[in-house]
Amino acid sequence: MTRAAIYARTSTELGQDPDLQVEELRELARVRGWTLVQEHVDRGVSGAKARRPGLDALLLAAQRGQVEVVLVWKLDRLGRSLPHLLQVLGQLDASGVQLVSARDPGIDTTTPMGRLLTQLLGAFAEFERSLIMERSLAGVRRAQARGIHCGRPVLPVDREEIEQAMRACGGLRPAARALGISTATARRRLKCA
């Protein structure tokens, strides 16, 4: 028997009841002949949050091999952003756990077509990430060409100042604190100069 788990979520506790989702998912498990071993519900938790008690427990159960398939009412119950959704799907896949969405036609990784659609989602997300990185890099290069510094601010502290502060304060850590820089920055400046 295939061990199934349900994941349901509502964004607000007022006026939203996850029982509609849970009942439909229980019926789906019954129709498929799967044994329902776990139910995880997040009540009043935004899908934008990556960390959710019910979702975290579900992913842990998947990692431990306690379930073989996860049933969700809709993909947006797992996450509102594509990158987060793909991260969750990746974690389930790495654990050998399938995903079935009751209300999203074709999202069923127990079938070849469902796996294909999931892979297409991943390909589109990777393409989107590449475009964002390309635009960001172009913006940085343009700013640098105009003489604008990109990145962390350059601290106006040189090796000589650090050495003087070390003599006055009695060590690297107190000197860095007195100069308002981190110990790691002070160490780097001493090595580089």
NUSE-899105 format. One record per atom (N, C-alpha, C, CB): atom name; y, x, z. Coordinates in steps of 0.2 Angstrom, whole numbers, always signed. Each point is the difference from the previous one (the first is absolute). Glycine has a CB too. Example, Ala and Ser with C-alpha at 12.3 -4.5 7.8 and 13.67 -1.06 7.14 Angstrom:
2
(N, (-28, +66, +39))
(CA, (+6, -4, +0))
(C, (+6, +4, +0))
(CB, (-6, -9, +6))
(N, (+11, +7, -10))
(CA, (+6, +4, +1))
(C, (+5, -4, +3))
(CB, (-3, +6, -10))
end
This chain:
193
(N, (-6, +4, +0))
(CA, (+6, -4, +0))
(C, (+6, +4, +0))
(CB, (-6, -9, +6))
(N, (+11, +8, -10))
(CA, (+6, +3, +0))
(C, (+5, -2, +5))
(CB, (-1, +1, -12))
(N, (+3, +4, +16))
(CA, (+4, -1, +6))
(C, (+8, +0, -2))
(CB, (-8, +6, +7))
(N, (+11, -12, -6))
(CA, (+7, -1, -2))
(C, (+4, -1, +6))
(CB, (-4, -6, -10))
(N, (+11, +8, +8))
(CA, (+5, -1, +5))
(C, (+6, -3, -3))
(CB, (-4, +10, +6))
(N, (+7, -14, -2))
(CA, (+6, -4, -3))
(C, (+6, +4, +3))
(CB, (-6, -11, +0))
(N, (+12, +11, -4))
(CA, (+6, +2, +2))
(C, (+5, -5, -2))
(CB, (-3, +12, -1))
(N, (+7, -15, +6))
(CA, (+5, -5, -1))
(C, (+6, +2, +3))
(CB, (-8, -9, -1))
(N, (+14, +7, -1))
(CA, (+7, +2, +3))
(C, (+5, -5, -2))
(CB, (-3, +12, -1))
(N, (+7, -14, +6))
(CA, (+6, -4, -1))
(C, (+6, +4, +2))
(CB, (-7, -10, +2))
(N, (+12, +9, -5))
(CA, (+7, +4, +1))
(C, (+3, -2, +6))
(CB, (+1, +2, -12))
(N, (-1, -9, +14))
(CA, (+3, -2, +6))
(C, (-5, -5, +3))
(CB, (+12, +1, -5))
(N, (-10, -1, +12))
(CA, (-5, -4, +4))
(C, (+2, -8, +0))
(CB, (-2, +10, +7))
(N, (+9, -11, -9))
(CA, (+2, -7, +0))
(C, (-1, -3, -7))
(CB, (+9, +3, +8))
(N, (-13, -8, -8))
(CA, (-1, -4, -6))
(C, (-5, +3, -5))
(CB, (+11, -3, +1))
(N, (-14, +9, +1))
(CA, (-5, +2, -4))
(C, (-7, +1, +4))
(CB, (+9, +6, -7))
(N, (-14, -8, +4))
(CA, (-6, +0, +3))
(C, (-6, +3, -4))
(CB, (+3, -10, +6))
(N, (-6, +16, -4))
(CA, (-4, +3, -4))
(C, (-7, -3, -1))
(CB, (+5, +10, +4))
(N, (-6, -16, +0))
(CA, (-6, -4, +0))
(C, (-2, -2, -8))
(CB, (+2, -4, +12))
(N, (+3, +2, -15))
(CA, (-1, -1, -7))
(C, (-3, +5, -4))
(CB, (+10, -7, +0))
(N, (-8, +13, +1))
(CA, (-3, +6, -3))
(C, (-7, +1, +2))
(CB, (+11, +5, -1))
(N, (-12, -5, +8))
(CA, (-6, +2, +3))
(C, (-5, -5, -2))
(CB, (+6, +5, +9))
(N, (-5, -12, -9))
(CA, (-5, -5, -2))
(C, (-2, +1, -8))
(CB, (+5, -8, +9))
(N, (+0, +10, -13))
(CA, (-2, +1, -7))
(C, (-5, +6, -1))
(CB, (+11, -6, -3))
(N, (-9, +11, +7))
(CA, (-4, +6, -1))
(C, (-7, +0, +3))
(CB, (+11, +6, +1))
(N, (-11, -10, +5))
(CA, (-7, -1, +3))
(C, (-4, -4, -6))
(CB, (+5, -1, +12))
(N, (-2, -4, -15))
(CA, (-4, -4, -5))
(C, (-2, +5, -6))
(CB, (+6, -10, +3))
(N, (-2, +14, -5))
(CA, (-1, +5, -5))
(C, (-6, +5, +2))
(CB, (+12, +0, -4))
(N, (-12, +2, +10))
(CA, (-6, +4, +2))
(C, (-6, -4, +0))
(CB, (+8, +7, +7))
(N, (-8, -13, -5))
(CA, (-6, -4, +0))
(C, (-2, -1, -7))
(CB, (+4, -6, +11))
(N, (+0, +4, -15))
(CA, (-2, -1, -7))
(C, (-3, +6, -3))
(CB, (+9, -9, -2))
(N, (-6, +15, +3))
(CA, (-3, +6, -3))
(C, (-7, +2, +4))
(CB, (+12, +3, -3))
(N, (-13, -6, +8))
(CA, (-6, +2, +4))
(C, (+1, +6, +4))
(CB, (-7, -5, -9))
(N, (+13, +7, +11))
(CA, (+2, +5, +4))
(C, (+0, -2, +8))
(CB, (+6, +6, -10))
(N, (-8, -1, +14))
(CA, (+0, -1, +7))
(C, (+7, +2, +3))
(CB, (-13, +2, +1))
(N, (+16, -7, +2))
(CA, (+7, +2, +2))
(C, (-1, +3, +7))
(CB, (+5, -10, -6))
(N, (-3, +16, +7))
(CA, (-1, +4, +6))
(C, (+6, +1, +4))
(CB, (-9, +6, -5))
(N, (+15, -6, +1))
(CA, (+7, +1, +4))
(C, (+5, -4, -3))
(CB, (-4, +12, +3))
(N, (+9, -14, +1))
(CA, (+6, -3, -2))
(C, (+6, +3, +3))
(CB, (-6, -11, -2))
(N, (+11, +14, -2))
(CA, (+6, +3, +2))
(C, (+6, -4, -2))
(CB, (-6, +12, -1))
(N, (+10, -14, +5))
(CA, (+6, -4, -1))
(C, (+6, +3, +3))
(CB, (-7, -10, -1))
(N, (+12, +11, -3))
(CA, (+7, +2, +3))
(C, (+4, -5, -1))
(CB, (-1, +12, -3))
(N, (+3, -15, +9))
(CA, (+5, -6, +0))
(C, (+7, +3, +1))
(CB, (-9, -8, +5))
(N, (+14, +5, -9))
(CA, (+7, +2, +1))
(C, (+1, +7, -1))
(CB, (+1, -9, +8))
(N, (-4, +12, -13))
(CA, (+1, +8, -2))
(C, (+2, +0, -7))
(CB, (-9, +4, +9))
(N, (+14, -1, -10))
(CA, (+2, +1, -7))
(C, (-4, +5, -4))
(CB, (+11, -1, +4))
(N, (-12, -1, -11))
(CA, (-5, +4, -4))
(C, (+3, +6, -2))
(CB, (-4, -10, -4))
(N, (+11, +11, +6))
(CA, (+3, +7, -2))
(C, (-2, +5, +5))
(CB, (+10, -6, -5))
(N, (-12, +4, +11))
(CA, (-3, +5, +5))
(C, (-6, +3, -2))
(CB, (+6, -7, +9))
(N, (-6, +13, -9))
(CA, (-7, +4, -2))
(C, (-5, -1, +6))
(CB, (+7, +8, -8))
(N, (-4, -7, +14))
(CA, (-5, -1, +6))
(C, (+0, -7, +2))
(CB, (+2, +12, +3))
(N, (-8, -15, -2))
(CA, (+0, -7, +2))
(C, (-7, +0, +4))
(CB, (+7, -5, -9))
(N, (-7, +2, +15))
(CA, (-6, +1, +4))
(C, (-6, -3, -3))
(CB, (+7, -2, +10))
(N, (-7, -4, -14))
(CA, (-6, -2, -3))
(C, (-2, +4, -6))
(CB, (+4, -11, +4))
(N, (+1, +13, -8))
(CA, (-2, +4, -5))
(C, (-3, +7, +2))
(CB, (+9, -5, -7))
(N, (-6, +8, +12))
(CA, (-2, +6, +3))
(C, (-7, +0, +2))
(CB, (+11, +3, +3))
(N, (-13, -9, +0))
(CA, (-7, -1, +3))
(C, (-5, -1, -6))
(CB, (+5, -5, +10))
(N, (-2, +1, -15))
(CA, (-4, -1, -6))
(C, (-2, +7, -4))
(CB, (+5, -11, -1))
(N, (+0, +15, +1))
(CA, (-1, +7, -4))
(C, (-5, +4, +4))
(CB, (+12, -1, -5))
(N, (-11, +1, +12))
(CA, (-5, +4, +4))
(C, (-7, -3, +0))
(CB, (+10, +2, +8))
(N, (-11, -8, -9))
(CA, (-6, -3, -1))
(C, (-3, +2, -6))
(CB, (+3, -10, +7))
(N, (+1, +10, -12))
(CA, (-2, +2, -7))
(C, (-2, +8, +0))
(CB, (+7, -9, -5))
(N, (-3, +13, +8))
(CA, (-2, +7, +1))
(C, (-6, +1, +4))
(CB, (+12, +3, -1))
(N, (-14, -7, +6))
(CA, (-6, +1, +4))
(C, (-6, -3, -4))
(CB, (+7, +0, +10))
(N, (-6, -3, -16))
(CA, (-6, -3, -3))
(C, (-2, -7, +3))
(CB, (-3, +12, -3))
(N, (+7, -15, +6))
(CA, (-2, -7, +3))
(C, (+1, -5, -5))
(CB, (+4, +4, +11))
(N, (-1, -4, -16))
(CA, (+1, -5, -5))
(C, (-1, +3, -7))
(CB, (+8, -6, +7))
(N, (-10, +2, -12))
(CA, (-1, +2, -7))
(C, (+5, -3, -4))
(CB, (-12, +1, +2))
(N, (+15, -7, +0))
(CA, (+5, -3, -5))
(C, (+5, -3, +5))
(CB, (-9, -3, -9))
(N, (+15, +3, +6))
(CA, (+6, -3, +4))
(C, (+3, -6, -5))
(CB, (+3, +11, +6))
(N, (-2, -16, -2))
(CA, (+2, -6, -4))
(C, (+8, -2, +3))
(CB, (-12, -5, -1))
(N, (+16, +5, -4))
(CA, (+7, -2, +1))
(C, (+2, -6, -4))
(CB, (+3, +12, +2))
(N, (+2, -16, +1))
(CA, (+2, -6, -4))
(C, (+4, +2, -6))
(CB, (+0, -6, +11))
(N, (+4, +10, -10))
(CA, (+4, +3, -6))
(C, (+2, +7, +2))
(CB, (+5, -11, -3))
(N, (-4, +15, -3))
(CA, (+1, +7, +1))
(C, (+7, +2, +4))
(CB, (-6, +2, -10))
(N, (+10, -7, +10))
(CA, (+7, +1, +4))
(C, (-2, -1, +7))
(CB, (+7, -4, -9))
(N, (-12, +2, +11))
(CA, (-2, +0, +7))
(C, (-1, +7, +3))
(CB, (-5, -12, -1))
(N, (+2, +16, -4))
(CA, (-1, +7, +2))
(C, (+6, +4, +1))
(CB, (-11, +0, -6))
(N, (+15, -1, +1))
(CA, (+7, +4, +0))
(C, (+4, -2, -6))
(CB, (-6, +10, +4))
(N, (+13, -9, -2))
(CA, (+5, -3, -5))
(C, (+2, +5, -5))
(CB, (+4, -7, +9))
(N, (-5, +14, -8))
(CA, (+1, +5, -4))
(C, (-6, +2, -4))
(CB, (+10, +4, +7))
(N, (-9, -2, -13))
(CA, (-6, +2, -4))
(C, (-3, +7, +3))
(CB, (+5, -6, -10))
(N, (+0, +11, +12))
(CA, (-3, +6, +2))
(C, (-4, -1, +7))
(CB, (+9, +6, -5))
(N, (-7, -10, +9))
(CA, (-4, -2, +6))
(C, (-6, -3, -1))
(CB, (+10, -1, +6))
(N, (-10, -4, -11))
(CA, (-6, -4, -2))
(C, (-5, +5, -3))
(CB, (+7, -10, -2))
(N, (-5, +15, -2))
(CA, (-5, +4, -3))
(C, (-2, +5, +5))
(CB, (+6, -1, -11))
(N, (-2, +3, +16))
(CA, (-3, +4, +6))
(C, (-6, -3, +3))
(CB, (+12, +5, +2))
(N, (-11, -12, +0))
(CA, (-5, -4, +3))
(C, (-6, +0, -4))
(CB, (+9, -7, +6))
(N, (-8, +5, -12))
(CA, (-6, +0, -5))
(C, (-3, +6, +0))
(CB, (+6, -8, -7))
(N, (-3, +14, +7))
(CA, (-3, +7, +0))
(C, (-4, +1, +6))
(CB, (+10, +4, -7))
(N, (-7, -6, +13))
(CA, (-4, +1, +6))
(C, (-7, -4, +0))
(CB, (+11, +2, +6))
(N, (-10, -9, -9))
(CA, (-6, -4, +0))
(C, (-5, +3, -5))
(CB, (+7, -10, +2))
(N, (-5, +13, -8))
(CA, (-4, +3, -5))
(C, (-3, +6, +3))
(CB, (+7, -5, -9))
(N, (-4, +9, +12))
(CA, (-2, +6, +3))
(C, (-6, -1, +5))
(CB, (+11, +5, -1))
(N, (-10, -11, +4))
(CA, (-5, -2, +5))
(C, (-6, -4, -3))
(CB, (+9, -1, +9))
(N, (-9, +0, -16))
(CA, (-5, -4, -3))
(C, (+0, -7, +1))
(CB, (-7, +10, +1))
(N, (+13, -13, +0))
(CA, (+1, -7, +2))
(C, (+4, -3, -6))
(CB, (+1, +2, +12))
(N, (-4, -8, -14))
(CA, (+3, -4, -6))
(C, (+5, -4, +3))
(CB, (-11, +0, -6))
(N, (+15, -3, +1))
(CA, (+6, -5, +2))
(C, (-1, -6, -5))
(CB, (+8, +10, +4))
(N, (-7, -15, -1))
(CA, (+0, -7, -4))
(C, (+6, -4, +2))
(CB, (-12, +0, -1))
(N, (+16, -2, -3))
(CA, (+6, -4, +1))
(C, (-2, -7, -2))
(CB, (+9, +10, -1))
(N, (-8, -15, +5))
(CA, (-2, -7, -1))
(C, (+5, -3, -5))
(CB, (-5, -1, +11))
(N, (+11, +3, -11))
(CA, (+5, -4, -4))
(C, (+3, +5, -6))
(CB, (+3, -7, +10))
(N, (-5, +13, -10))
(CA, (+3, +4, -6))
(C, (-6, +1, -5))
(CB, (+8, +6, +8))
(N, (-8, -10, -14))
(CA, (-5, +0, -4))
(C, (-2, +8, -3))
(CB, (+3, -12, -3))
(N, (-9, +13, +3))
(CA, (-2, +7, -2))
(C, (+0, +6, +5))
(CB, (+4, -4, -11))
(N, (-1, +3, +17))
(CA, (+0, +5, +5))
(C, (-6, -1, +4))
(CB, (+13, +1, +0))
(N, (-18, +2, -2))
(CA, (-7, +0, +3))
(C, (-4, +6, -2))
(CB, (+0, -12, +0))
(N, (+1, +17, +4))
(CA, (-3, +7, -2))
(C, (-8, +0, +1))
(CB, (+10, +5, +4))
(N, (-13, -11, -3))
(CA, (-7, +0, +0))
(C, (-2, -1, -8))
(CB, (-1, -5, +12))
(N, (+5, +4, -16))
(CA, (-1, -1, -7))
(C, (+3, +5, -4))
(CB, (-1, -12, +1))
(N, (-2, +14, -7))
(CA, (+3, +5, -5))
(C, (+8, -2, -2))
(CB, (-12, +3, -4))
(N, (+13, -9, +3))
(CA, (+7, -2, -2))
(C, (+4, +1, +6))
(CB, (-4, -9, -9))
(N, (+2, +7, +15))
(CA, (+5, +1, +5))
(C, (+1, +7, +2))
(CB, (-5, -10, +5))
(N, (+0, +14, -6))
(CA, (+2, +8, +1))
(C, (+5, +2, -5))
(CB, (-12, +2, +4))
(N, (+11, -4, -10))
(CA, (+5, +2, -6))
(C, (+7, -3, +2))
(CB, (-10, +0, -9))
(N, (+11, -6, +11))
(CA, (+6, -2, +2))
(C, (+3, +4, +6))
(CB, (-3, -12, -4))
(N, (-1, +14, +8))
(CA, (+3, +4, +6))
(C, (+2, +7, -2))
(CB, (-8, -7, +8))
(N, (+4, +9, -13))
(CA, (+2, +7, -3))
(C, (+6, +0, -4))
(CB, (-12, +3, +0))
(N, (+13, -9, -3))
(CA, (+6, -1, -4))
(C, (+6, +0, +5))
(CB, (-6, -6, -9))
(N, (+5, +2, +14))
(CA, (+6, +0, +5))
(C, (+1, +7, +3))
(CB, (-3, -11, +4))
(N, (-2, +15, -3))
(CA, (+1, +7, +2))
(C, (+4, +4, -5))
(CB, (-10, -1, +7))
(N, (+8, +0, -13))
(CA, (+3, +4, -6))
(C, (+8, -2, -1))
(CB, (-12, +1, -6))
(N, (+13, -7, +7))
(CA, (+7, -2, +0))
(C, (+4, +3, +5))
(CB, (-3, -11, -5))
(N, (+0, +11, +11))
(CA, (+4, +2, +6))
(C, (+1, +8, -1))
(CB, (-5, -9, +8))
(N, (+0, +12, -10))
(CA, (+1, +8, -2))
(C, (+5, +1, -5))
(CB, (-12, +2, +3))
(N, (+12, -6, -8))
(CA, (+6, +0, -5))
(C, (+7, -1, +3))
(CB, (-9, -4, -9))
(N, (+9, -1, +13))
(CA, (+6, -2, +4))
(C, (+3, +6, +4))
(CB, (-3, -12, +0))
(N, (-2, +15, +4))
(CA, (+2, +6, +4))
(C, (+2, +6, -4))
(CB, (-8, -4, +8))
(N, (+5, +5, -14))
(CA, (+2, +5, -5))
(C, (+7, -1, -2))
(CB, (-12, +2, -3))
(N, (+14, -8, +1))
(CA, (+6, -2, -3))
(C, (+6, +2, +6))
(CB, (-5, -9, -8))
(N, (+3, +6, +14))
(CA, (+5, +1, +5))
(C, (+1, +8, +2))
(CB, (-4, -11, +5))
(N, (-1, +15, -5))
(CA, (+1, +7, +1))
(C, (+4, +3, -6))
(CB, (-11, +0, +6))
(N, (+9, -2, -12))
(CA, (+4, +3, -6))
(C, (+7, -2, +1))
(CB, (-10, -1, -7))
(N, (+12, -5, +9))
(CA, (+7, -2, +0))
(C, (+3, +4, +6))
(CB, (-2, -11, -5))
(N, (-1, +12, +11))
(CA, (+3, +3, +6))
(C, (+1, +7, -2))
(CB, (-6, -7, +7))
(N, (+1, +10, -11))
(CA, (+1, +8, -1))
(C, (+6, +0, -5))
(CB, (-12, +2, +1))
(N, (+13, -6, -6))
(CA, (+5, +0, -5))
(C, (+7, -1, +4))
(CB, (-7, -5, -9))
(N, (+7, +1, +14))
(CA, (+6, -1, +4))
(C, (+2, +6, +4))
(CB, (-3, -12, +1))
(N, (-2, +16, +2))
(CA, (+1, +6, +3))
(C, (+3, +5, -4))
(CB, (-9, -3, +8))
(N, (+5, +4, -14))
(CA, (+3, +5, -5))
(C, (+7, -1, -2))
(CB, (-12, +1, -4))
(N, (+13, -7, +3))
(CA, (+7, -2, -3))
(C, (+5, +2, +6))
(CB, (-4, -9, -7))
(N, (+3, +7, +13))
(CA, (+4, +2, +6))
(C, (+1, +7, +0))
(CB, (-3, -10, +6))
(N, (-3, +14, -6))
(CA, (+1, +7, +1))
(C, (+4, +3, -6))
(CB, (-11, +0, +6))
(N, (+10, -2, -12))
(CA, (+4, +2, -6))
(C, (+8, -1, +2))
(CB, (-10, -2, -8))
(N, (+11, -3, +12))
(CA, (+7, -1, +1))
(C, (+2, +4, +7))
(CB, (+0, -11, -6))
(N, (-4, +15, +8))
(CA, (+2, +4, +6))
(C, (-1, -4, +7))
(CB, (+8, +6, -7))
(N, (-12, -11, +7))
(CA, (-1, -4, +6))
(C, (-7, +3, +3))
(CB, (+6, -10, -4))
(N, (-6, +11, +10))
(CA, (-6, +3, +4))
(C, (-4, -6, +1))
(CB, (+6, +10, +5))
(N, (-12, -10, -6))
(CA, (-5, -5, +1))
(C, (-5, +3, +5))
(CB, (+1, -5, -11))
(N, (-3, +1, +16))
(CA, (-5, +2, +5))
(C, (+4, +1, +7))
(CB, (-7, +6, -9))
(N, (+3, -3, +13))
(CA, (+3, +1, +7))
(C, (+7, +4, +0))
(CB, (-12, -1, +5))
(N, (+16, -1, +0))
(CA, (+6, +4, +0))
(C, (-1, +7, +1))
(CB, (+6, -10, +4))
(N, (-2, +14, -7))
(CA, (+0, +8, +2))
(C, (+3, +1, +6))
(CB, (+0, +3, -12))
(N, (-3, +0, +17))
(CA, (+3, +2, +6))
(C, (+4, +6, +0))
(CB, (-9, -6, +6))
(N, (+15, +6, -4))
(CA, (+4, +6, +0))
(C, (-1, +5, +5))
(CB, (+8, -6, -5))
(N, (-15, +8, +6))
(CA, (-2, +5, +5))
(C, (-3, +6, -3))
(CB, (-1, -9, +9))
(N, (+3, +15, -8))
(CA, (-4, +5, -3))
(C, (-3, +5, +5))
(CB, (+8, +0, -9))
(N, (-12, +5, +7))
(CA, (-4, +4, +4))
(C, (+4, +3, +6))
(CB, (-7, +2, -10))
(N, (+13, +0, +8))
(CA, (+4, +4, +5))
(C, (+2, -5, +6))
(CB, (+5, +8, -9))
(N, (-3, -14, +7))
(CA, (+2, -5, +5))
(C, (-6, -1, +5))
(CB, (+8, -5, -8))
(N, (-14, +4, +5))
(CA, (-6, -1, +4))
(C, (-2, +6, +4))
(CB, (-4, -7, -9))
(N, (+5, +13, +7))
(CA, (-2, +6, +4))
(C, (+5, +0, +6))
(CB, (-4, +6, -11))
(N, (+11, -7, +9))
(CA, (+4, +0, +6))
(C, (-1, -5, +5))
(CB, (+9, +4, -8))
(N, (-11, -10, +6))
(CA, (-2, -6, +4))
(C, (-6, +2, +4))
(CB, (+5, -8, -7))
(N, (-10, +11, +4))
(CA, (-6, +2, +4))
(C, (+2, +5, +5))
(CB, (-7, -2, -10))
(N, (+11, +7, +9))
(CA, (+2, +5, +5))
(C, (+4, -4, +6))
(CB, (+1, +9, -9))
(N, (+3, -14, +7))
(CA, (+4, -3, +5))
(C, (-4, -5, +4))
(CB, (+10, +1, -7))
(N, (-15, -4, +4))
(CA, (-4, -6, +3))
(C, (-7, +3, +3))
(CB, (+6, -8, -8))
(N, (-8, +13, +5))
(CA, (-6, +3, +3))
(C, (-6, -2, -4))
(CB, (+5, +0, +11))
(N, (-5, -2, -17))
(CA, (-6, -1, -4))
(C, (+2, -5, -6))
(CB, (-7, +1, +11))
(N, (+2, -2, -15))
(CA, (+0, -3, -6))
(C, (+1, -8, +1))
(CB, (-7, +9, -5))
(N, (+3, -12, +10))
(CA, (+1, -7, +1))
(C, (+7, -2, +3))
(CB, (-13, +0, +2))
(N, (+15, +4, +3))
(CA, (+6, -2, +3))
(C, (+6, +1, -5))
(CB, (-4, +3, +11))
(N, (+3, +2, -15))
(CA, (+5, +2, -5))
(C, (+1, -6, -5))
(CB, (-2, +12, +2))
(N, (-4, -14, -5))
(CA, (+0, -6, -4))
(C, (+3, -6, +2))
(CB, (-10, +5, -5))
(N, (+8, -6, +12))
(CA, (+3, -6, +3))
(C, (+8, +0, +0))
(CB, (-11, -1, +7))
(N, (+13, +7, -5))
(CA, (+8, +1, +1))
(C, (+3, +0, -7))
(CB, (-2, +7, +10))
(N, (-1, -5, -15))
(CA, (+3, -1, -7))
(C, (-1, -7, -3))
(CB, (-2, +13, -1))
(N, (-2, -17, +4))
(CA, (-1, -7, -3))
(C, (-5, +0, -6))
(CB, (+11, -3, +4))
(N, (-16, +8, -4))
(CA, (-5, +0, -5))
(C, (-7, +0, +3))
(CB, (+8, +6, -8))
(N, (-13, -7, +4))
(CA, (-6, +0, +2))
(C, (-3, +8, +1))
(CB, (-2, -12, -5))
(N, (-3, +12, +9))
(CA, (-3, +7, +1))
(C, (-3, +3, -7))
(CB, (-2, -3, +12))
(N, (-1, -2, -15))
(CA, (-3, +2, -7))
(C, (+6, +2, -5))
(CB, (-10, -8, +2))
(N, (+15, +5, -2))
(CA, (+6, +2, -4))
(C, (+2, +7, +2))
(CB, (+4, -12, -2))
(N, (-3, +13, +8))
(CA, (+2, +6, +3))
(C, (-5, +6, -3))
(CB, (+6, -6, +10))
(N, (-12, +5, -9))
(CA, (-5, +4, -2))
(C, (+0, +2, -7))
(CB, (-7, -4, +9))
(N, (+8, -1, -13))
(CA, (+0, +1, -8))
(C, (+6, +4, -1))
(CB, (-5, -11, -2))
(N, (+11, +9, +5))
(CA, (+6, +4, -2))
(C, (-1, +8, +2))
(CB, (+7, -11, +2))
(N, (-10, +12, +4))
(CA, (-1, +7, +2))
(C, (-5, +4, -5))
(CB, (+2, -4, +12))
(N, (-7, +0, -15))
(CA, (-4, +3, -5))
(C, (+3, +1, -7))
(CB, (-9, -5, +6))
(N, (+13, +0, -8))
(CA, (+3, +0, -7))
(C, (+5, +5, -1))
(CB, (-3, -12, -1))
(N, (+7, +13, +6))
(CA, (+6, +4, -1))
(C, (-2, +8, +1))
(CB, (+7, -9, +5))
end
